[in-house]
């Protein structure tokens, strides 16, 4: 299995958006072509470490952490909507363009992939290549299922859940090992070494014990999700080549089978047998090799 970027030079910085500090880690030689890696909900930038190790000899890896995640600032009372993430992502890309002029290659997982897709549609001239891991949005079947209840009922349920989450104290682990064991139980596809590495990145130590770094309010579902009929036409505005990645054992719908893949222009799909929602962690060697080939095609073609 791919190793970790041990011994690879890295630096940490922050990008400020309307007073909110977003953490960004830069791996490798900044003179090399940049690739920006955006994680998904409840993850940290460390979720990309195996991908970083695979690419760092050829690229400089830029790894921002979403608001409310990792070392980025939380928003008091919540503030984690799609538009919030997109504005943050645009600010990070604007900052990156100041260091590396010209279009940039983007890779995003889940919610991070969805942010990258919408950014590439809104700013097609700024994106050279785009790889998205299970981040397209609800398929029609999933949309119909999650919106089956009346909107008022969903609104009530969501609001009550948010209030309950705000009243409930954060879970505190007595020690780091207890938290690592919990993380491993939540992600049984990971090796023990992977679970330990990712859990340690996702934890912070406070006066009372160990807690997860992410804001508990980031995980709430959207009461009024965007239907495919509204979001799929957006993807037609993307001008760069797109690579879609899916795990065959994931809960997410296959975009070729459900028709969503047809919304793109130049697009390819890679399925990872035995992988769940995190193919870049479940099958890091196969994913890293595919991503490298995809990026190198862009270099050869000058885009």
C-alpha positions as semicolon CSV with decimal commas, in nm:
position;residue;x (nm);y (nm);z (nm)
1;X;0,000;0,000;0,000
2;X;0,111;0,357;-0,066
3;X;0,306;0,506;0,219
4;X;0,268;0,836;0,395
5;X;0,458;1,153;0,298
6;X;0,716;1,101;0,572
7;X;1,010;1,336;0,535
8;X;0,839;1,541;0,263
9;X;0,875;1,914;0,331
10;X;0,548;2,087;0,409
11;X;0,435;2,424;0,537
12;X;0,115;2,550;0,694
13;X;-0,057;2,879;0,624
14;X;-0,403;3,031;0,654
15;X;-0,636;3,202;0,411
16;X;-0,877;3,450;0,566
17;X;-1,232;3,481;0,436
18;X;-1,441;3,757;0,596
19;X;-1,249;3,712;0,920
20;X;-1,265;3,332;0,915
21;X;-0,929;3,157;0,909
22;X;-0,897;2,854;0,682
23;X;-0,601;2,622;0,729
24;X;-0,399;2,522;0,422
25;X;-0,107;2,278;0,411
26;X;0,138;2,284;0,122
27;X;0,333;1,967;0,047
28;X;0,652;1,952;-0,158
29;X;0,832;2,187;-0,394
30;X;0,630;2,499;-0,472
31;X;0,811;2,528;-0,804
32;X;0,624;2,219;-0,928
33;X;0,272;2,228;-1,078
34;X;0,005;2,261;-0,807
35;X;-0,280;2,020;-0,741
36;X;-0,545;2,123;-0,488
37;X;-0,703;1,844;-0,279
38;X;-1,031;1,916;-0,097
39;X;-1,160;1,673;0,166
40;X;-1,523;1,601;0,254
41;X;-1,744;1,642;0,561
42;X;-1,603;1,532;0,898
43;X;-1,264;1,464;0,736
44;X;-0,936;1,651;0,759
45;X;-0,661;1,726;0,513
46;X;-0,484;1,412;0,637
47;X;-0,735;1,203;0,440
48;X;-0,521;1,286;0,134
49;X;-0,185;1,187;0,281
50;X;-0,157;0,866;0,077
51;X;-0,244;1,060;-0,238
52;X;0,015;1,322;-0,146
53;X;0,281;1,053;-0,111
54;X;0,196;0,921;-0,458
55;X;0,209;1,259;-0,633
56;X;0,460;1,474;-0,445
57;X;0,759;1,383;-0,664
58;X;0,585;1,545;-0,960
59;X;0,347;1,801;-0,806
60;X;0,306;2,049;-0,524
61;X;-0,001;1,947;-0,323
62;X;-0,223;2,219;-0,177
63;X;-0,455;2,084;0,094
64;X;-0,711;2,326;0,245
65;X;-0,940;2,229;0,530
66;X;-1,307;2,326;0,515
67;X;-1,450;2,571;0,767
68;X;-1,540;2,385;1,084
69;X;-1,291;2,108;1,007
70;X;-0,936;2,023;1,105
71;X;-0,733;2,331;1,193
72;X;-0,976;2,573;1,025
73;X;-1,195;2,799;1,236
74;X;-1,547;2,705;1,344
75;X;-1,848;2,930;1,283
76;X;-2,032;3,003;1,609
77;X;-2,387;2,874;1,584
78;X;-2,319;2,702;1,253
79;X;-2,285;2,838;0,901
80;X;-2,199;2,543;0,682
81;X;-2,413;2,577;0,373
82;X;-2,312;2,498;0,016
83;X;-2,267;2,867;-0,066
84;X;-2,043;2,916;0,239
85;X;-1,813;2,634;0,131
86;X;-1,806;2,760;-0,227
87;X;-1,708;3,113;-0,123
88;X;-1,429;2,972;0,094
89;X;-1,310;2,749;-0,187
90;X;-1,307;3,041;-0,429
91;X;-1,099;3,242;-0,183
92;X;-0,847;2,960;-0,144
93;X;-0,821;2,926;-0,522
94;X;-0,777;3,300;-0,558
95;X;-0,495;3,283;-0,305
96;X;-0,342;2,987;-0,490
97;X;-0,360;3,173;-0,821
98;X;-0,146;3,444;-0,665
99;X;0,127;3,184;-0,604
100;X;0,076;2,967;-0,911
101;X;-0,066;3,179;-1,194
102;X;-0,288;2,999;-1,440
103;X;-0,548;2,723;-1,422
104;X;-0,513;2,464;-1,145
105;X;-0,596;2,094;-1,117
106;X;-0,860;2,015;-0,854
107;X;-0,940;1,691;-0,671
108;X;-1,234;1,667;-0,432
109;X;-1,402;1,399;-0,226
110;X;-1,775;1,387;-0,144
111;X;-1,883;1,735;-0,026
112;X;-1,538;1,861;-0,124
113;X;-1,590;1,720;-0,471
114;X;-1,927;1,892;-0,496
115;X;-1,765;2,224;-0,404
116;X;-1,496;2,168;-0,668
117;X;-1,759;2,085;-0,932
118;X;-1,955;2,404;-0,869
119;X;-1,636;2,609;-0,866
120;X;-1,526;2,459;-1,199
121;X;-1,868;2,541;-1,347
122;X;-1,861;2,900;-1,220
123;X;-1,494;2,963;-1,307
124;X;-1,414;2,722;-1,594
125;X;-1,112;2,923;-1,707
126;X;-0,942;2,867;-1,370
127;X;-0,952;2,485;-1,367
128;X;-0,726;2,267;-1,583
129;X;-0,835;1,920;-1,467
130;X;-1,095;1,796;-1,222
131;X;-1,119;1,466;-1,035
132;X;-1,429;1,411;-0,821
133;X;-1,476;1,120;-0,583
134;X;-1,848;1,058;-0,520
135;X;-1,943;1,425;-0,508
136;X;-2,201;1,484;-0,782
137;X;-2,507;1,530;-0,563
138;X;-2,822;1,327;-0,511
139;X;-2,926;1,089;-0,786
140;X;-3,295;1,110;-0,878
141;X;-3,372;0,797;-0,674
142;X;-3,192;0,934;-0,368
143;X;-3,351;1,276;-0,409
144;X;-3,700;1,123;-0,424
145;X;-3,626;0,918;-0,115
146;X;-3,493;1,201;0,103
147;X;-3,771;1,439;-0,003
148;X;-4,057;1,189;0,034
149;X;-4,174;1,347;0,360
150;X;-4,344;1,690;0,338
151;X;-4,107;1,984;0,345
152;X;-4,262;2,117;0,669
153;X;-4,199;1,784;0,842
154;X;-3,839;1,774;0,721
155;X;-3,788;2,133;0,831
156;X;-3,923;2,056;1,177
157;X;-3,708;1,744;1,213
158;X;-3,393;1,926;1,101
159;X;-3,451;2,224;1,329
160;X;-3,517;2,003;1,630
161;X;-3,203;1,803;1,557
162;X;-2,993;2,120;1,534
163;X;-3,129;2,247;1,865
164;X;-3,066;1,911;2,031
165;X;-2,711;1,900;1,895
166;X;-2,645;2,247;2,032
167;X;-2,764;2,147;2,378
168;X;-2,574;1,821;2,389
169;X;-2,215;1,837;2,517
170;X;-1,941;1,722;2,282
171;X;-1,826;1,365;2,321
172;X;-1,505;1,353;2,522
173;X;-1,275;1,051;2,516
174;X;-1,075;0,969;2,825
175;X;-0,760;0,910;2,622
176;X;-0,636;0,908;2,265
177;X;-0,647;0,529;2,235
178;X;-1,020;0,520;2,313
179;X;-1,082;0,773;2,035
180;X;-0,863;0,582;1,789
181;X;-1,055;0,262;1,862
182;X;-1,382;0,445;1,802
183;X;-1,257;0,580;1,470
184;X;-1,148;0,235;1,359
185;X;-1,489;0,093;1,448
186;X;-1,658;0,363;1,239
187;X;-1,432;0,289;0,940
188;X;-1,379;-0,089;0,932
189;X;-1,230;-0,087;0,581
190;X;-0,922;0,097;0,708
191;X;-0,614;-0,085;0,829
192;X;-0,521;-0,031;1,192
193;X;-0,234;0,194;1,082
194;X;-0,460;0,402;0,858
195;X;-0,723;0,441;1,130
196;X;-0,458;0,554;1,379
197;X;-0,310;0,808;1,139
198;X;-0,646;0,959;1,043
199;X;-0,784;0,958;1,397
200;X;-0,482;1,138;1,538
201;X;-0,524;1,410;1,272
202;X;-0,895;1,440;1,355
203;X;-0,847;1,478;1,733
204;X;-0,767;1,768;1,960
205;X;-0,679;1,754;2,327
206;X;-0,860;1,982;2,570
207;X;-0,862;2,022;2,945
208;X;-1,131;1,755;2,984
209;X;-0,995;1,501;2,734
210;X;-0,991;1,427;2,362
211;X;-1,257;1,546;2,116
212;X;-1,300;1,545;1,739
213;X;-1,179;1,860;1,568
214;X;-1,481;1,908;1,340
215;X;-1,772;2,123;1,451
216;X;-2,067;1,893;1,539
217;X;-2,297;2,124;1,339
218;X;-2,132;2,047;1,002
219;X;-2,303;1,712;0,956
220;X;-2,669;1,806;0,921
221;X;-2,851;1,705;0,603
222;X;-2,996;1,960;0,365
223;X;-3,368;2,004;0,422
224;X;-3,423;2,115;0,064
225;X;-3,158;1,936;-0,147
226;X;-3,100;2,040;-0,505
227;X;-3,275;1,807;-0,752
228;X;-3,068;1,661;-1,038
229;X;-3,278;1,853;-1,290
230;X;-3,142;2,175;-1,139
231;X;-2,778;2,088;-1,074
232;X;-2,690;1,867;-1,371
233;X;-2,717;2,149;-1,630
234;X;-2,457;2,334;-1,423
235;X;-2,196;2,069;-1,503
236;X;-2,225;2,140;-1,874
237;X;-2,043;2,468;-1,804
238;X;-1,727;2,278;-1,698
239;X;-1,471;2,300;-1,977
240;X;-1,187;2,086;-1,844
241;X;-1,152;1,704;-1,854
242;X;-1,325;1,535;-1,561
243;X;-1,244;1,205;-1,389
244;X;-1,517;1,056;-1,170
245;X;-1,421;0,796;-0,908
246;X;-1,661;0,559;-0,731
247;X;-1,632;0,265;-0,491
248;X;-1,833;-0,041;-0,593
249;X;-1,930;-0,101;-0,228
250;X;-2,027;0,261;-0,159
251;X;-2,375;0,382;-0,070
252;X;-2,339;0,638;-0,350
253;X;-2,509;0,575;-0,683
254;X;-2,302;0,491;-0,992
255;X;-2,320;0,806;-1,214
256;X;-2,305;0,613;-1,540
257;X;-2,584;0,374;-1,441
258;X;-2,814;0,652;-1,318
259;X;-2,742;0,883;-1,612
260;X;-2,573;1,172;-1,430
261;X;-2,242;1,116;-1,606
262;X;-2,403;1,226;-1,935
263;X;-2,416;1,584;-1,803
264;X;-2,041;1,627;-1,859
265;X;-1,843;1,692;-2,173
266;X;-1,502;1,525;-2,160
267;X;-1,549;1,273;-1,878
268;X;-1,426;0,930;-1,769
269;X;-1,527;0,703;-1,481
270;X;-1,312;0,477;-1,266
271;X;-1,472;0,223;-1,034
272;X;-1,280;0,068;-0,744
273;X;-1,380;-0,286;-0,655
274;X;-1,414;-0,345;-0,284
275;X;-1,393;0,026;-0,199
276;X;-1,656;0,220;-0,008
277;X;-1,716;0,594;-0,005
278;X;-1,342;0,667;0,035
279;X;-1,167;0,497;-0,262
280;X;-0,859;0,716;-0,211
281;X;-0,819;0,553;0,132
282;X;-0,965;0,207;0,064
283;X;-0,766;0,158;-0,259
284;X;-0,487;0,420;-0,231
285;X;-0,248;0,253;-0,477
286;X;-0,504;0,210;-0,755
287;X;-0,655;0,553;-0,702
288;X;-0,316;0,725;-0,683
289;X;-0,200;0,559;-1,005
290;X;-0,520;0,655;-1,189
291;X;-0,504;1,013;-1,066
292;X;-0,141;1,043;-1,165
293;X;-0,216;0,920;-1,519
294;X;-0,509;1,161;-1,543
295;X;-0,295;1,456;-1,436
296;X;-0,007;1,359;-1,662
297;X;-0,240;1,348;-1,961
298;X;-0,316;1,710;-1,886
299;X;0,052;1,798;-1,868
300;X;0,114;1,628;-2,202
301;X;-0,179;1,811;-2,360
302;X;-0,083;2,144;-2,203
303;X;-0,396;2,162;-1,982
